[in-house]
Amino acid sequence: MISYAPFWRTLKEKGVSTYMLINEYGISSNRFTRMRKGQPLSTESVNDFCRILRCRVEDIMEYVEE
């Protein structure tokens, strides 16, 4: 299962809020809803987060064995 826990930690570490991502970078609030529900994201979404946050894929998501 893919976990987005690293994403929420990365936001906190970088001092970035979802409000900022929505209003300053045009990220859809639907992406955050999908992440909170553990639903899949497109690689385009992951790429956007990595570009905006200047981080690696591992800072956005991780595989957690069920």
Order of alpha helices (4+ residues) and beta strands (2+ residues): beta-alpha-alpha-alpha-alpha-beta
